Amino acid sequence: MDALTATLSLLRLEGIGPGLYWQLVERFGSAAAVLQQSPQNLTRKLPERARAQLLEFQRRELDSELGKWALAERERCAEHCVYLLHRDDDNYPKLLKEIHRPPPLLYVSGNPHTLSLPQVAVVGARRATRAGLDNARDFSADLASAGFAITSGLALGVDAAAHSGALKGGGKTIAVLGTGVDRVYPVRNAVLTEQILAADGAIVSEMPLGTAPEAANFPRRNRVISGLSLGTLLVEAAVRSGSLITARLTLEQNREVFAIPGSIHNPMARGCHHMIKHGAHLVETSADIVEQLGGLLSGMASQPGLFEETVSEAPDLSADQRQLVQALGGDLRSIEQLARDTGAEAGDLMASLLQLELEGLVEQLPGGYQLSGRGARLFSKLSALAG
């Protein structure tokens, strides 16, 4: 029996998760060797059904329940054009191999060679602000156009924006799922999934085909996202969030964490500020990330990219609208504050804010207005000219 079939069979044994799988393999040498052990030699924690499964496998091997499931899973993968990468497979991503007890198997839809590209994980809030979505999209586009694959979790919000940005930058992107690769979750991102595959990217999971989106699967997914990547960029996140778990896992795996700072009044910026306090690199442009990661794509730092937008490329704004952009600055501002800072009448102020919102430069949040990512870049340019 080959290593792939043995691994599938062992992982199908009731009560066996990745942690116990590696304990047994490290003790007995291989999945095939574990399957030949007496149940008493393995662990007292094995449920009764698992003991019965193991004894049947030893009698009937591929005609057993475990053996038949393993062969059927391989056949299902072939029918769905899904690659199965065993931990010892040459195509198994080298960076992922380096983490403690990596996934024994990866299911890959799309191009498995994409997993060996230098990757940056981009993660953040599902309910991100418009500025957060802009940043996720633009950072990802810039990094992808320079040669990094962008890795994320296909969730709504920052994840989806990161995948879309990578495609916009003409690069490749990898979506790591907490479901089977044949069950896109959330369903709203089904079209995005097809775009990822069409652009020679990959959809990845360590879960068997047909696995439903259960809460316990997503921390495992986050560990794979960080494990595949040279570093993780945190765009927006609450202090208690899955994105922050991914960032912490990145540090545990001795990889780099990058975080985009935000307004002290934005609860979605607090996770980024927390990670900056605990060792993450504060970044303002994608070039900051390249400089920190070093060598491979360092030429990007001196090349103009999406973050080098010129004022002439900005919308044709009136003097009052430009004044309003500068009054908004880098923080959340209420109508009252903006009226005081600009001297504008309430009606004129609301009209200007609406126009800026339609231009994609401003967004409304509870408590006031703030610049979008595009608006913030325009503010930086206007401030530089004024200085």
C-alpha positions as CSV (number, residue, x, y, z in Angstrom):
1,M,0.0,0.0,0.0
2,D,1.4,3.4,-1.0
3,A,1.9,6.3,1.5
4,L,-1.0,8.3,0.2
5,T,-3.6,5.5,0.6
6,A,-2.2,4.7,4.0
7,T,-2.4,8.3,5.2
8,L,-6.0,8.6,3.9
9,S,-6.9,5.4,5.7
10,L,-5.3,6.5,9.0
11,L,-6.9,10.0,8.9
12,R,-10.3,8.3,8.4
13,L,-9.9,6.3,11.6
14,E,-12.4,7.7,14.1
15,G,-10.9,10.0,16.7
16,I,-7.7,10.7,14.7
17,G,-7.0,14.3,14.0
18,P,-3.8,15.9,12.7
19,G,-2.2,16.1,16.2
20,L,-2.8,12.4,17.1
21,Y,-1.8,11.4,13.5
22,W,1.6,13.0,14.0
23,Q,2.1,11.5,17.4
24,L,1.5,8.0,16.0
25,V,3.5,8.5,12.9
26,E,6.5,9.9,14.9
27,R,6.3,6.9,17.2
28,F,5.9,4.1,14.6
29,G,7.6,5.7,11.5
30,S,4.8,5.9,8.9
31,A,1.0,5.8,8.5
32,A,1.3,2.2,7.1
33,A,3.2,1.1,10.2
34,V,0.6,2.6,12.5
35,L,-2.2,0.8,10.7
36,Q,-0.5,-2.5,11.5
37,Q,-0.3,-1.9,15.2
38,S,-2.5,-3.6,17.7
39,P,-5.1,-1.2,19.1
40,Q,-3.5,-1.6,22.5
41,N,-0.2,-0.3,21.2
42,L,-1.7,3.0,20.0
43,T,-3.5,4.9,22.7
44,R,-6.2,4.2,25.2
45,K,-8.0,7.3,23.9
46,L,-9.1,5.5,20.7
47,P,-12.9,5.1,20.7
48,E,-14.3,1.5,20.5
49,R,-15.4,2.1,16.9
50,A,-11.8,3.0,15.9
51,R,-10.5,-0.2,17.4
52,A,-13.0,-2.2,15.4
53,Q,-12.1,-0.2,12.2
54,L,-8.4,-0.9,12.8
55,L,-8.8,-4.6,13.4
56,E,-11.0,-4.9,10.2
57,F,-8.3,-3.0,8.2
58,Q,-5.6,-5.5,9.4
59,R,-7.8,-8.4,8.2
60,R,-9.1,-7.0,5.0
61,E,-6.8,-4.0,4.1
62,L,-8.3,-2.3,1.0
63,D,-11.5,-4.3,1.3
64,S,-12.1,-2.8,4.7
65,E,-14.2,0.2,5.5
66,L,-11.0,2.4,5.8
67,G,-9.4,1.0,2.7
68,K,-12.6,1.4,0.6
69,W,-13.0,5.0,1.7
70,A,-9.4,5.8,0.9
71,L,-9.7,4.4,-2.6
72,A,-13.1,6.1,-3.2
73,E,-11.7,9.4,-2.0
74,R,-8.8,9.1,-4.5
75,E,-11.3,8.3,-7.2
76,R,-13.5,11.3,-6.2
77,C,-10.5,13.6,-6.4
78,A,-9.6,12.3,-9.9
79,E,-13.2,13.0,-11.0
80,H,-13.1,16.5,-9.7
81,C,-9.5,17.2,-11.0
82,V,-8.3,17.7,-7.4
83,Y,-4.7,16.9,-6.6
84,L,-3.8,15.1,-3.4
85,L,-0.4,16.2,-2.0
86,H,1.0,13.9,0.7
87,R,3.5,15.5,3.2
88,D,6.4,13.6,1.5
89,D,5.3,14.6,-2.1
90,D,7.8,16.7,-4.0
91,N,5.0,19.2,-4.8
92,Y,4.1,19.7,-1.2
93,P,5.0,23.3,-0.4
94,K,8.4,23.6,1.3
95,L,7.4,26.5,3.6
96,L,4.4,24.6,4.9
97,K,6.6,21.5,5.6
98,E,8.6,23.7,8.0
99,I,5.8,24.3,10.5
100,H,5.3,22.0,13.5
101,R,3.2,19.0,12.5
102,P,1.9,20.3,9.1
103,P,-1.2,19.0,7.4
104,P,-0.5,15.3,6.4
105,L,-2.5,15.9,3.2
106,L,-3.5,18.8,1.1
107,Y,-6.4,18.8,-1.4
108,V,-5.6,21.2,-4.3
109,S,-7.9,22.4,-7.0
110,G,-6.1,24.4,-9.7
111,N,-2.4,24.6,-10.2
112,P,-0.5,22.9,-7.4
113,H,2.8,24.5,-8.4
114,T,1.3,27.9,-7.4
115,L,1.8,26.7,-3.8
116,S,5.6,26.9,-4.2
117,L,5.6,30.5,-5.2
118,P,6.7,33.2,-2.7
119,Q,3.5,34.1,-0.9
120,V,2.2,36.9,1.3
121,A,-1.0,36.2,3.3
122,V,-3.5,39.0,3.5
123,V,-6.1,38.7,6.2
124,G,-8.6,40.9,8.0
125,A,-12.2,41.6,9.0
126,R,-15.2,40.3,7.2
127,R,-17.0,43.6,7.9
128,A,-14.1,45.8,7.0
129,T,-14.5,49.5,6.3
130,R,-14.2,50.8,2.7
131,A,-10.7,52.0,3.5
132,G,-9.8,48.5,4.7
133,L,-11.2,46.9,1.6
134,D,-9.3,49.5,-0.6
135,N,-6.1,48.8,1.3
136,A,-6.5,45.0,1.0
137,R,-7.2,45.3,-2.7
138,D,-4.4,47.7,-3.5
139,F,-1.7,46.1,-1.4
140,S,-2.5,42.8,-2.9
141,A,-2.5,44.1,-6.5
142,D,0.8,45.8,-6.0
143,L,2.4,42.7,-4.4
144,A,0.9,40.4,-7.0
145,S,2.1,42.5,-9.9
146,A,5.6,42.2,-8.4
147,G,5.6,38.4,-8.3
148,F,4.1,37.4,-4.9
149,A,1.2,35.1,-4.8
150,I,-1.5,36.4,-2.4
151,T,-2.9,33.8,0.0
152,S,-6.1,34.3,2.0
153,G,-9.2,32.5,3.2
154,L,-11.9,33.4,0.7
155,A,-14.1,34.9,3.4
156,L,-16.2,38.0,2.8
157,G,-14.5,41.4,3.4
158,V,-10.7,41.7,3.4
159,D,-10.1,38.1,2.2
160,A,-12.2,38.6,-1.0
161,A,-10.7,42.0,-1.6
162,A,-7.2,40.5,-1.3
163,H,-8.0,37.8,-3.9
164,S,-9.6,40.3,-6.2
165,G,-6.6,42.7,-5.9
166,A,-4.2,39.9,-6.8
167,L,-6.2,39.2,-9.9
168,K,-6.3,42.9,-10.7
169,G,-2.5,43.0,-10.4
170,G,-2.2,40.2,-12.9
171,G,-0.8,37.8,-10.4
172,K,-1.8,34.5,-8.8
173,T,-3.8,34.0,-5.6
174,I,-4.4,31.0,-3.3
175,A,-7.6,30.5,-1.3
176,V,-7.3,28.2,1.7
177,L,-10.7,26.8,2.8
178,G,-12.1,25.5,6.0
179,T,-14.3,23.2,3.9
180,G,-13.7,20.6,1.3
181,V,-12.4,22.2,-2.0
182,D,-15.6,21.0,-3.6
183,R,-17.7,23.1,-1.2
184,V,-17.1,26.8,-1.8
185,Y,-17.9,28.9,1.3
186,P,-19.3,31.4,1.4
187,V,-21.4,30.7,-1.7
188,R,-21.3,34.4,-2.6
189,N,-17.7,33.9,-3.6
190,A,-18.3,31.1,-6.1
191,V,-17.6,33.5,-9.1
192,L,-14.4,34.7,-7.4
193,T,-13.3,31.0,-7.0
194,E,-13.7,30.5,-10.7
195,Q,-11.7,33.6,-11.4
196,I,-8.9,32.4,-9.1
197,L,-8.8,29.1,-11.0
198,A,-9.0,30.7,-14.4
199,A,-5.9,32.9,-13.5
200,D,-3.8,29.7,-12.7
201,G,-4.3,30.0,-8.9
202,A,-5.3,27.4,-6.5
203,I,-8.0,26.4,-4.0
204,V,-6.5,24.5,-1.0
205,S,-7.8,22.6,2.0
206,E,-6.6,19.8,4.3
207,M,-10.3,18.7,4.8
208,P,-11.7,15.7,2.8
209,L,-14.1,16.4,-0.1
210,G,-17.6,17.3,1.1
211,T,-16.5,18.7,4.4
212,A,-19.0,21.3,5.7
213,P,-18.1,24.8,7.1
214,E,-17.8,23.9,10.8
215,A,-16.4,26.4,13.2
216,A,-13.6,24.1,14.4
217,N,-12.2,23.9,10.9
218,F,-11.3,27.5,10.5
219,P,-8.4,27.8,13.1
220,R,-6.8,24.9,11.1
221,R,-7.3,26.8,7.9
222,N,-5.7,29.9,9.4
223,R,-2.6,27.8,10.3
224,V,-2.3,26.7,6.7
225,I,-2.7,30.3,5.4
226,S,0.2,31.5,7.6
227,G,2.3,28.4,7.1
228,L,2.3,28.8,3.3
229,S,3.4,32.4,3.4
230,L,6.7,34.3,4.0
231,G,4.7,36.8,6.0
232,T,1.2,37.9,6.9
233,L,-0.4,41.3,6.3
234,L,-3.1,42.3,8.8
235,V,-5.3,44.9,7.2
236,E,-8.2,45.5,9.6
237,A,-9.2,43.3,12.6
238,A,-10.8,43.4,16.0
239,V,-8.7,42.4,19.0
240,R,-10.7,39.1,19.2
241,S,-10.8,37.7,15.7
242,G,-9.7,34.9,13.5
243,S,-7.4,37.3,11.6
244,L,-5.5,38.0,14.8
245,I,-5.2,34.2,15.4
246,T,-3.6,34.0,12.0
247,A,-1.2,36.8,12.8
248,R,-0.2,35.1,16.1
249,L,0.3,31.8,14.3
250,T,2.6,33.6,11.9
251,L,4.8,34.8,14.7
252,E,4.8,31.3,16.2
253,Q,6.0,29.9,12.9
254,N,8.9,32.5,12.9
255,R,7.5,34.4,9.9
256,E,7.0,38.1,9.5
257,V,3.8,40.0,10.5
258,F,2.8,43.3,8.9
259,A,0.0,45.6,10.0
260,I,-1.6,48.7,8.5
261,P,-2.3,51.3,11.2
262,G,-5.6,53.1,11.4
263,S,-7.6,55.6,13.3
264,I,-7.7,55.2,17.1
265,H,-11.5,55.6,16.8
266,N,-11.9,52.7,14.4
267,P,-12.5,49.4,16.3
268,M,-11.3,47.5,13.2
269,A,-7.9,49.1,13.6
270,R,-7.4,47.9,17.2
271,G,-6.2,44.4,16.2
272,C,-3.6,45.9,13.9
273,H,-2.4,48.3,16.7
274,H,-2.3,45.3,19.2
275,M,-0.1,43.3,16.8
276,I,2.2,46.3,16.2
277,K,2.7,46.6,19.9
278,H,3.6,42.9,20.0
279,G,6.1,42.8,17.2
280,A,4.3,43.3,13.9
281,H,5.9,45.7,11.4
282,L,4.0,48.9,10.8
283,V,3.6,49.3,7.0
284,E,2.3,52.2,4.9
285,T,3.0,50.8,1.4
286,S,3.7,47.4,-0.2
287,A,7.3,48.5,-0.7
288,D,7.7,48.3,3.1
289,I,6.8,44.6,3.0
290,V,9.2,43.9,0.1
291,E,12.0,45.7,1.9
292,Q,11.4,43.6,5.1
293,L,11.1,40.3,3.3
294,G,14.3,41.1,1.4
295,G,16.1,40.1,-1.8
296,L,13.8,38.1,-4.0
297,L,11.6,41.0,-5.2
298,S,13.5,43.9,-3.8
299,G,13.5,45.8,-7.1
300,M,9.9,46.6,-6.5
301,A,10.8,49.1,-3.8
302,S,12.1,51.5,-6.4
303,Q,9.4,51.0,-9.0
304,P,6.2,53.0,-9.2
305,G,3.1,51.0,-8.4
306,L,-0.4,51.5,-7.3
307,F,0.7,53.5,-4.3
308,E,2.4,56.0,-6.6
309,E,-0.8,57.4,-7.9
310,T,-0.3,61.0,-9.0
311,V,-2.5,63.9,-8.2
312,S,-3.2,64.3,-12.0
313,E,-4.8,60.9,-11.9
314,A,-7.1,61.9,-9.1
315,P,-10.7,63.1,-9.8
316,D,-11.2,66.7,-10.8
317,L,-12.3,68.2,-7.4
318,S,-13.3,71.7,-6.6
319,A,-11.3,73.7,-4.1
320,D,-14.0,73.2,-1.5
321,Q,-13.9,69.4,-2.0
322,R,-10.1,69.4,-1.7
323,Q,-10.3,71.4,1.4
324,L,-12.8,68.8,2.8
325,V,-10.4,65.9,1.9
326,Q,-7.7,67.7,3.9
327,A,-10.1,68.4,6.8
328,L,-10.9,64.7,7.0
329,G,-7.2,63.8,7.2
330,G,-6.5,60.4,8.7
331,D,-9.2,60.2,11.3
332,L,-13.0,59.8,11.7
333,R,-14.6,63.2,11.7
334,S,-18.2,64.1,12.6
335,I,-20.3,66.6,10.6
336,E,-19.9,69.1,13.4
337,Q,-16.1,68.9,13.3
338,L,-16.0,69.2,9.5
339,A,-18.3,72.2,9.6
340,R,-16.1,73.9,12.2
341,D,-12.9,73.0,10.3
342,T,-14.1,74.1,6.8
343,G,-16.5,76.8,7.7
344,A,-19.0,75.3,5.2
345,E,-22.8,75.4,5.6
346,A,-24.4,72.1,6.5
347,G,-26.2,71.8,3.2
348,D,-23.1,72.5,1.1
349,L,-21.0,70.2,3.3
350,M,-23.4,67.3,2.9
351,A,-23.5,67.8,-0.9
352,S,-19.7,67.7,-1.0
353,L,-19.5,64.6,1.2
354,L,-22.0,62.9,-1.1
355,Q,-19.9,63.7,-4.2
356,L,-16.7,62.5,-2.5
357,E,-18.5,59.3,-1.5
358,L,-19.6,58.7,-5.1
359,E,-16.0,59.3,-6.2
360,G,-14.9,56.5,-3.8
361,L,-12.9,58.9,-1.7
362,V,-15.0,59.0,1.4
363,E,-17.1,56.6,3.4
364,Q,-19.7,57.1,6.1
365,L,-19.3,55.2,9.4
366,P,-21.2,55.3,12.7
367,G,-20.1,58.6,14.2
368,G,-19.0,60.4,11.1
369,Y,-17.0,60.2,7.9
370,Q,-13.5,59.0,7.0
371,L,-11.3,58.8,3.8
372,S,-11.3,55.6,1.9
373,G,-7.9,54.1,0.9
374,R,-8.0,56.0,-2.3
375,G,-9.0,59.2,-0.5
376,A,-6.1,58.7,2.0
377,R,-3.6,58.5,-0.9
378,L,-5.0,61.7,-2.4
379,F,-4.8,63.4,1.1
380,S,-1.1,62.4,1.2
381,K,-0.4,63.9,-2.2
382,L,-2.3,67.2,-1.4
383,S,-0.4,67.5,1.9
384,A,2.9,66.9,0.2
385,L,2.1,69.7,-2.3
386,A,0.9,72.0,0.4
387,G,4.2,71.3,2.4
